[in-house]
């Protein structure tokens, strides 16, 4: 892969990474009062935690692809 192609791919991956981080930030969290009362100290409901886990897995895939570029 040429340097220009790597640069374009890197920029695209960076944009995807930022987009996914924004998606994670928009996932509703459990209110702090409930979190403090729970012994588990969970940030998300089980459904929302699954969404966050899937998004974080995508971030790992992006990170791995960026490492392969360089």
Secondary structure, 3 states (H helix, E strand, C coil): CCHHHHHHHHHHHHHHHHHHHHHHHHCCCCCHHHHHHCCCCCCCCHHHHHHHHHHHHHHHHHHHHHHHHC
